[in-house]
Amino acid sequence: SQVIDIRKLLTREKPDVLHSSSNMAGLAAALAAVTSNIKCRTVFTLHGLPFNENRSWFQKLILRIVINFIIF
């Protein structure tokens, strides 16, 4: 999975900063950073708000939770 691959990369490279630029990559990077022993700053570039798109209320709720996890 992406999270495992990113964790392996973090362990090998030990970066100061981890940057991602899509919603799914941001989630995977955030999960990898939180669950690894490597201390690095994560930066997420948001290219629009997916919960402002035409989606069901449940999808919008889940997306808000995910985006808040990635950002904070």
C-alpha positions in Angstrom: 0.0 0.0 0.0 1.0 3.6 -0.4 1.3 4.1 3.4 3.8 1.2 3.8 5.8 2.4 0.8 6.0 6.0 2.2 7.0 4.6 5.6 9.8 2.6 4.0 10.9 5.8 2.2 10.8 7.8 5.4 12.9 5.2 7.2 15.5 5.0 4.4 15.8 8.7 3.6 14.9 10.4 6.9 13.7 13.6 5.3 13.1 16.9 7.1 10.0 17.6 5.0 7.4 15.3 3.3 5.3 17.0 0.6 2.2 15.6 -1.0 -0.2 17.3 -3.5 -3.4 15.3 -3.8 -6.0 14.2 -1.4 -5.2 10.5 -1.4 -1.4 11.1 -1.4 -1.9 13.6 1.5 -3.8 11.0 3.5 -1.2 8.3 2.8 1.6 10.7 3.7 -0.1 11.9 6.9 -0.8 8.3 8.0 2.8 7.2 7.2 4.2 10.2 9.1 2.0 9.7 12.1 2.8 5.9 12.3 6.5 6.1 11.7 9.3 6.9 14.1 10.8 9.5 11.8 10.2 13.1 12.8 9.5 15.2 9.7 7.3 18.1 8.8 4.5 17.2 6.4 3.3 19.7 3.8 0.1 19.2 1.9 -0.9 21.3 -1.2 -4.7 21.4 -1.5 -5.8 21.8 -5.1 -9.5 22.5 -4.3 -12.0 21.4 -1.7 -13.5 18.0 -2.6 -16.3 18.5 -0.1 -17.5 21.5 -2.2 -18.2 19.2 -5.2 -21.5 17.7 -6.0 -21.5 14.7 -3.6 -23.8 13.1 -1.0 -23.8 14.6 2.5 -22.1 11.4 3.8 -19.3 11.7 1.3 -18.9 15.4 2.1 -18.7 14.5 5.9 -16.1 11.9 5.3 -14.0 14.2 3.1 -14.1 17.0 5.7 -12.9 14.5 8.4 -10.1 13.3 6.1 -9.0 16.8 5.0 -8.9 17.9 8.7 -6.8 15.0 9.6 -4.4 15.7 6.8 -4.2 19.5 7.6 -3.9 19.2 11.3 
